[in-house]
Amino acid sequence: MKQLFKLFSISVLFLNFSTISHAQEVWDWQKCIEYALKNNIQLKQSDLNIQLGESTVQSNRMNYSPNINGSSNYSLRIGNNFNFFTSTYEQQQVHYQDYGLNVSQPIFDGLVTPNNVKKSKLDLQALKLDQETLKNNIQLQILTAFLNIMNANEQHQQAINQRASTQDQYERTKALIEAGAAAEKALLDIDAQLTSEDLSISQIKNQLDLAYLSLKIILQLDVKQTITVKIPELPQDLNIGNLEDVQTIYADALGLRPEVKSSQLKIESAKKQIAAARGNYYPTLSFVGNLNTFFTTQNKISNQLLTGNTTAVGFVEGTLQRVLIPETITTQSKNPYKNQLNQNLNYAFGLTLNVPIFNKFQVQTAVKQSKLQYQNAILTEKQTEIDLFNTIQQAYLKAQAAIENFKAAQKNMETATKSYDYAVERLNAGSINQLEVNLSKTNLDNALSKFTQAKYEYLFNTKLLDFYQGKKIEL
């Protein structure tokens, strides 16, 4: 019984350890990217769209090949039927069946097929580029969520450290009060500071939870799943360099961004659509051929049989000798099915020319619609370039502002740190009270928070500019 209890305890311990390990699953930057690119529903839909585009290309290519169709008809004719073999009408029941094989090979179709093939190839390339655009957008969303988590996590840790420092100060002040070296009012001031810092920790924790929720939503994970982001180590001193010129960044992006290339391909596709629509103005020429045979119960095999009797048909000239011919009877039998199919086999071939004369203005309407789609594709391409420039311009201005904010926040933090250290020294010397120290510490906390915020704003906007220049995002 004791052994069974031990085994049960070990099993429960192992189960709890496995559950905790699973609950504390660690996700780094690369794992987030790989998971999103593999499991994102929109990307899976884009994969299906690419497969549809490939099938469209294949379908259009097959229009070069001939159409080959087989047919067979069966009919039962009852009543007075004309017999083509005896050229008479007969009251009978007739079974009839035919077979046919028809071939039609397009020779010229107004270049509709070549233009449709080219258009579908361009559409397929555009679909692949649209998928790359979607992947880029997902990476940017993950970057935003990841940096928000890093920012909130760092500020949360800073708040905890600040709270621990205040707690140490509380314990020291309490000891001084018990020794009679300080007034009890100082302890109340520190207690108020601890309450304020507890509130800050709670607020920052909420921001951290929201940042994690945002990442889960982007990764399309269950919101109840617990994950932990592996925070990459950032350099202690950020290397603040000069930004590239915004026009240089834009020029690089125009040649690299998949959304721009996709919109350009869609313009070319619209051109091919106009050419394909115009092709329907022209006549079409096709080679046609057919092979036919049939079976009918009217087709009989006739046989003549001798009866053994003779019939006099005259006399030999100059004699009385009679001329006799043998008597015969004609019998009919079924002509076998396979024999008839071979006997009735025939084929024909030729050319078919179709000249469009009036088609309810369908071709004219299709050409007009294609031209409108072409104009719309041009406007879409221009709007894509404008949106790209505006996005780069905004990121550039934000990056410049982030650099200035970072430098100012860094200087402010250094000043606030010195001010707080000096305030502590004056407090120990008895020249100021605890309230003034708390004020100095609050200023330091705010300066540290602003510095952390400025650091991550700088990282995000500079990473964004690097991204538009085709550089890989690394954290």
VOGU-3710 file (C-alpha; in Angstrom, 3 decimals, decimal comma):
1> mkqlfklfsi> 0,000/0,000/0,000  2,896/2,337/0,838  4,596/1,524/-2,490  1,361/2,305/-4,338  1,121/5,639/-2,502  4,722/6,474/-3,441  4,089/5,651/-7,087  0,957/7,803/-7,025  2,875/10,688/-5,453  5,645/10,442/-8,064
11> svlflnfsti> 3,050/10,387/-10,866  1,299/13,455/-9,493  4,625/15,233/-9,100  5,599/14,404/-12,689  2,193/15,520/-13,947  2,448/18,825/-12,098  5,978/19,373/-13,388  4,849/18,687/-16,978  1,891/21,041/-16,583  4,082/23,814/-15,211
21> shaqevwdwq> 6,626/23,303/-17,965  3,920/23,516/-20,596  2,297/26,503/-18,914  5,616/28,373/-18,910  6,374/27,810/-22,579  9,031/30,277/-23,723  8,697/32,037/-27,074  11,600/33,931/-28,605  11,456/36,286/-31,589  12,298/33,626/-34,171
31> kcieyalknn> 9,766/31,151/-32,793  6,997/33,768/-32,958  7,820/34,547/-36,594  8,046/30,890/-37,635  4,810/29,981/-35,858  2,887/32,883/-37,379  4,140/32,181/-40,914  3,181/28,524/-40,544  -0,196/28,795/-38,817  -1,704/32,166/-39,749
41> iqlkqsdlni> -5,140/31,646/-41,312  -4,765/34,523/-43,767  -1,493/33,035/-45,015  -3,182/29,661/-45,461  -5,897/31,381/-47,480  -3,223/33,055/-49,604  -1,684/29,607/-50,221  -5,060/28,430/-51,517  -5,343/31,520/-53,723  -1,903/30,764/-55,193
51> qlgestvqsn> -2,992/27,189/-55,917  -6,118/28,555/-57,621  -3,891/30,877/-59,665  -1,705/27,938/-60,721  -4,768/25,965/-61,807  -5,963/28,993/-63,815  -2,629/29,125/-65,646  -2,874/25,405/-66,402  -6,482/25,751/-67,550  -5,618/28,602/-69,938
61> rmnyspning> -2,650/26,671/-71,331  -4,918/23,726/-72,112  -6,894/25,949/-74,488  -4,058/25,352/-76,971  -4,954/21,648/-77,040  -7,789/20,110/-79,090  -11,276/19,288/-77,885  -11,976/15,566/-78,274  -15,465/14,280/-77,510  -17,104/10,905/-77,927
71> ssnyslrign> -20,836/10,326/-78,273  -23,308/7,468/-78,563  -27,056/7,442/-79,206  -29,585/4,634/-78,930  -33,197/4,666/-80,142  -36,074/2,211/-80,447  -38,321/2,903/-83,428  -41,769/1,329/-83,485  -44,272/1,469/-86,340  -43,891/2,300/-90,009
81> nfnfftstye> -40,154/2,812/-90,600  -38,315/3,517/-93,840  -35,712/0,870/-94,627  -32,738/2,507/-96,333  -31,406/-0,896/-97,357  -34,552/-1,966/-99,289  -35,875/1,569/-99,975  -39,304/0,541/-98,691  -41,458/1,314/-95,712  -41,849/-1,583/-93,301
91> qqqvhyqdyg> -44,035/-2,126/-90,278  -41,505/-3,301/-87,748  -39,617/-2,598/-84,535  -36,144/-1,174/-85,184  -33,191/-0,889/-82,779  -30,655/1,774/-83,750  -27,373/2,837/-82,140  -24,559/5,057/-83,379  -21,111/6,113/-82,162  -19,138/9,241/-82,937
101> lnvsqpifdg> -15,747/10,776/-82,175  -15,322/14,511/-82,804  -12,086/16,510/-82,785  -11,745/20,303/-82,886  -8,311/21,956/-82,852  -8,164/25,790/-82,630  -5,823/27,288/-85,208  -6,495/31,009/-84,701  -8,688/32,607/-82,031  -7,694/36,258/-82,267
111> lvtpnnvkks> -4,771/35,654/-79,835  -7,271/35,295/-77,007  -5,598/32,165/-75,618  -1,991/33,519/-75,615  -3,103/36,735/-73,911  -5,131/34,832/-71,308  -2,118/32,630/-70,541  0,132/35,681/-70,103  -2,487/37,386/-67,938  -2,897/34,367/-65,658
121> kldlqalkld> 0,897/34,116/-65,224  1,051/37,777/-64,198  -1,876/37,275/-61,813  -0,074/34,313/-60,241  3,087/36,357/-59,684  0,969/39,132/-58,133  -0,671/36,627/-55,772  2,742/35,440/-54,591  3,824/39,030/-53,992  0,585/39,722/-52,113
131> qetlknniql> 1,474/36,803/-49,865  4,906/38,341/-49,238  3,183/41,619/-48,335  0,990/39,766/-45,865  4,054/38,095/-44,328  5,733/41,482/-43,945  2,664/42,958/-42,263  2,513/40,037/-39,837  6,191/40,518/-38,957  5,596/44,217/-38,288
141> qiltaflnim> 2,624/43,395/-36,059  4,727/40,888/-34,122  7,548/43,452/-33,868  5,147/45,997/-32,377  3,733/43,511/-29,863  7,198/42,157/-29,018  8,659/45,601/-28,317  5,578/46,536/-26,270  6,151/43,445/-24,131  9,840/44,284/-23,767
151> naneqhqqai> 8,999/47,869/-22,817  6,313/46,908/-20,305  8,458/44,121/-18,891  11,436/46,449/-18,355  9,264/49,127/-16,786  7,609/46,489/-14,578  10,996/45,270/-13,362  12,118/48,849/-12,756  8,971/49,525/-10,734  9,586/46,390/-8,642
161> nqrastqdqy> 13,193/47,429/-8,013  12,090/50,930/-7,059  9,505/49,485/-4,704  12,172/47,249/-3,120  14,432/50,283/-2,668  11,621/52,204/-0,983  10,906/49,209/1,222  14,555/49,148/2,324  14,305/52,830/3,107  11,105/52,117/5,084
171> ertkalieag> 12,895/49,497/7,185  15,865/51,801/7,857  13,573/54,690/8,838  11,576/52,406/11,109  14,788/51,363/12,842  15,763/54,999/13,279  12,353/55,821/14,769  12,638/52,943/17,227  16,076/54,250/18,194  14,618/57,742/18,607
181> aaaekalldi> 16,723/59,195/15,795  13,807/60,098/13,474  10,208/61,326/13,652  7,285/59,015/12,951  6,025/61,397/10,223  8,912/60,274/8,003  7,563/56,709/8,142  4,107/57,881/7,031  5,621/59,655/4,019  7,479/56,520/2,980
191> daqltsedls> 4,351/54,422/3,497  2,461/56,753/1,126  5,293/56,338/-1,372  5,023/52,542/-1,131  1,282/52,716/-1,793  1,865/54,884/-4,866  4,516/52,488/-6,168  2,232/49,486/-5,623  -0,346/51,226/-7,810  2,292/51,863/-10,494
201> isqiknqldl> 3,333/48,191/-10,440  -0,291/47,117/-10,859  -0,849/49,527/-13,780  2,341/48,462/-15,550  1,429/44,789/-14,996  -1,882/45,441/-16,722  -0,011/46,995/-19,656  2,229/43,926/-19,793  -0,783/41,590/-19,797  -2,386/43,595/-22,605
211> aylslkiilq> 0,851/43,419/-24,610  0,904/39,621/-24,178  -2,751/39,445/-25,201  -1,967/41,436/-28,336  0,833/39,001/-29,233  -1,457/35,989/-28,693  -4,087/37,517/-30,958  -1,520/38,137/-33,691  -0,199/34,568/-33,361  -3,820/33,349/-33,249
221> ldvkqtitvk> -3,190/31,430/-30,019  -5,771/30,566/-27,399  -5,963/33,608/-25,135  -6,012/31,240/-22,149  -2,649/29,788/-23,132  0,177/31,017/-20,930  3,351/32,012/-22,748  6,529/33,760/-21,701  8,495/35,896/-24,139  12,235/35,459/-24,078
231> ipelpqdlni> 13,504/39,006/-23,763  16,562/39,544/-25,989  19,544/41,298/-24,506  19,869/44,845/-25,756  23,202/46,698/-25,725  23,731/48,868/-22,671  24,589/51,880/-24,804  22,544/52,262/-27,962  24,537/53,427/-30,950  22,550/56,464/-32,104
241> gnledvqtiy> 23,575/57,018/-35,711  22,387/59,340/-38,445  19,328/58,288/-40,422  19,381/57,693/-44,156  17,796/60,388/-46,285  14,055/59,786/-46,613  14,223/59,931/-50,435  16,962/57,285/-50,431  14,872/55,034/-48,210  11,839/55,556/-50,464
251> adalglrpev> 13,837/54,810/-53,630  15,123/51,577/-52,079  11,622/50,615/-50,964  10,147/51,159/-54,442  12,473/48,519/-55,840  12,023/46,093/-52,957  8,511/46,275/-51,564  6,280/43,414/-52,779  3,097/45,531/-52,677  4,606/47,921/-55,236
261> kssqlkiesa> 5,744/45,078/-57,503  2,322/43,446/-57,185  0,482/46,624/-58,227  2,822/46,978/-61,229  2,143/43,395/-62,303  -1,598/44,010/-62,008  -1,245/46,874/-64,511  0,439/44,502/-66,983  -2,271/41,933/-66,315  -4,956/44,521/-67,106
271> kkqiaaargn> -3,213/45,248/-70,433  -3,368/41,563/-71,362  -7,029/41,513/-70,395  -7,709/44,332/-72,906  -5,830/42,422/-75,634  -7,777/39,224/-74,866  -11,102/41,087/-74,987  -10,188/42,700/-78,318  -9,308/39,291/-79,718  -13,005/38,430/-79,808
281> yyptlsfvgn> -13,454/40,966/-82,641  -11,549/38,598/-84,952  -12,845/35,444/-86,667  -11,790/32,039/-85,355  -10,437/29,191/-87,451  -10,440/25,577/-86,290  -9,582/22,201/-87,723  -12,424/19,691/-87,243  -12,685/15,970/-87,799  -15,124/13,233/-86,942
291> lntffttqnk> -15,352/9,442/-86,992  -18,785/7,741/-87,076  -20,367/4,316/-87,275  -23,741/2,773/-86,451  -25,767/-0,415/-85,950  -29,391/-1,105/-86,938  -31,588/-4,190/-86,940  -32,779/-3,240/-90,468  -29,384/-4,226/-91,848  -29,711/-7,926/-92,786
301> isnqlltgnt> -27,449/-10,455/-94,492  -29,180/-11,952/-97,578  -28,397/-15,570/-98,685  -29,663/-17,453/-101,799  -30,253/-21,214/-101,432  -30,877/-23,802/-104,205  -34,171/-25,675/-103,880  -33,148/-28,577/-106,200  -35,839/-27,647/-108,737  -35,358/-26,034/-112,111
311> tavgfvegtl> -37,391/-23,704/-114,204  -37,548/-23,679/-118,050  -36,861/-20,298/-119,451  -36,758/-21,155/-123,189  -35,300/-23,389/-125,893  -31,968/-23,615/-127,554  -32,242/-21,959/-130,971  -32,742/-24,484/-133,793  -33,456/-27,294/-131,374  -36,197/-28,346/-129,096
321> qrvlipetit> -33,820/-28,539/-126,108  -35,086/-26,522/-123,108  -32,980/-24,062/-121,148  -33,294/-24,674/-117,432  -32,177/-22,535/-114,500  -32,064/-23,704/-110,903  -34,692/-22,393/-108,536  -33,415/-20,429/-105,452  -34,918/-18,892/-102,375  -33,592/-15,804/-100,552
331> tqsknpyknq> -33,173/-15,918/-96,789  -32,180/-13,057/-94,434  -30,255/-13,322/-91,186  -29,058/-10,827/-88,579  -25,981/-8,850/-89,472  -23,671/-9,137/-86,375  -23,130/-6,078/-84,257  -19,372/-5,884/-84,723  -19,634/-6,474/-88,448  -21,985/-3,535/-88,855
341> lnqnlnyafg> -19,717/-1,228/-86,838  -16,836/-2,101/-89,187  -18,937/-1,871/-92,340  -20,504/1,493/-91,464  -17,282/3,154/-90,275  -16,683/6,557/-91,925  -14,698/9,701/-91,191  -14,493/13,307/-92,347  -12,286/16,330/-91,669  -12,239/20,008/-92,613
351> ltlnvpifnk> -11,954/23,591/-91,398  -14,468/25,713/-89,498  -14,452/29,498/-89,766  -16,597/31,565/-87,388  -16,941/35,254/-88,194  -18,484/37,485/-85,487  -21,115/39,757/-86,990  -23,432/40,776/-84,158  -23,135/39,576/-80,569  -25,303/42,051/-78,660
361> fqvqtavkqs> -22,281/44,339/-78,087  -20,807/41,814/-75,647  -17,288/42,223/-77,061  -17,487/46,022/-77,015  -18,703/45,921/-73,401  -15,913/43,531/-72,389  -13,273/45,780/-74,010  -14,679/48,861/-72,250  -14,703/47,084/-68,888  -11,112/45,913/-69,407
371> klqyqnailt> -9,984/49,482/-70,123  -11,683/50,710/-66,962  -9,960/47,967/-64,959  -6,644/49,035/-66,484  -7,204/52,650/-65,433  -8,161/51,469/-61,949  -4,970/49,366/-61,743  -2,882/52,441/-62,620  -4,585/54,478/-59,888  -4,125/51,631/-57,412
381> ekqteidlfn> -0,404/51,497/-58,216  -0,070/55,250/-57,713  -1,967/55,076/-54,429  0,300/52,228/-53,279  3,375/54,367/-53,933  1,808/57,351/-52,156  0,880/55,207/-49,145  4,396/53,786/-49,058  5,978/57,251/-49,151  3,625/58,539/-46,452
391> tiqqaylkaq> 4,396/55,540/-44,239  8,150/55,997/-44,702  7,874/59,747/-44,149  5,933/59,231/-40,913  8,383/56,554/-39,719  11,288/58,851/-40,599  9,847/61,799/-38,648  8,993/59,531/-35,716  12,529/58,101/-35,787  14,010/61,620/-35,743
401> aaienfkaaq> 11,723/62,578/-32,863  12,570/59,305/-31,082  16,299/60,111/-31,329  15,780/63,550/-29,850  13,449/62,166/-27,166  15,936/59,431/-26,321  18,798/61,893/-25,914  16,636/64,232/-23,824  15,253/61,363/-21,709  18,762/60,012/-21,147
411> knmetatksy> 19,986/63,395/-19,953  16,874/63,842/-17,814  17,403/60,430/-16,200  21,043/61,223/-15,400  20,014/64,535/-13,850  17,162/62,944/-11,896  19,512/60,234/-10,594  22,000/62,795/-9,330  19,178/64,825/-7,813  17,813/61,804/-5,972
421> dyaverlnag> 21,253/60,765/-4,684  21,822/64,294/-3,429  18,392/64,341/-1,768  19,195/61,106/0,069  22,471/62,595/1,265  20,664/65,706/2,545  18,040/63,527/4,233  20,743/61,595/6,051  22,307/64,909/7,026  18,913/66,060/8,341
431> sinqlevnls> 18,664/69,124/6,103  15,462/68,001/4,321  12,489/65,846/5,228  11,243/62,558/3,748  8,558/64,279/1,662  11,186/66,078/-0,398  13,052/62,815/-0,918  9,829/61,157/-2,081  9,315/63,983/-4,565  12,840/63,520/-5,870
441> ktnldnalsk> 12,286/59,752/-6,146  9,032/60,276/-8,051  10,898/62,495/-10,490  13,522/59,762/-10,901  10,836/57,122/-11,485  9,187/59,280/-14,154  12,517/60,005/-15,804  13,390/56,309/-15,891  9,978/55,438/-17,356  10,307/58,109/-20,061
451> ftqakyeylf> 13,819/56,917/-20,865  12,629/53,324/-21,307  9,687/54,450/-23,443  11,949/56,609/-25,635  14,403/53,736/-26,052  11,772/51,369/-27,437  10,210/54,046/-29,628  13,649/54,612/-31,120  14,161/50,862/-31,645  10,782/50,414/-33,324
461> ntklldfyqg> 11,040/53,335/-35,742  14,638/52,611/-36,747  13,796/48,920/-37,237  10,855/50,011/-39,370  13,084/52,146/-41,613  15,573/49,269/-41,916  12,674/46,990/-42,847  11,605/49,264/-45,708  15,175/49,168/-47,001  15,029/45,396/-47,226
471> kkiel> 17,028/44,651/-44,074  16,005/41,647/-41,989  14,407/42,391/-38,633  16,493/40,974/-35,799  15,946/41,263/-32,058
//
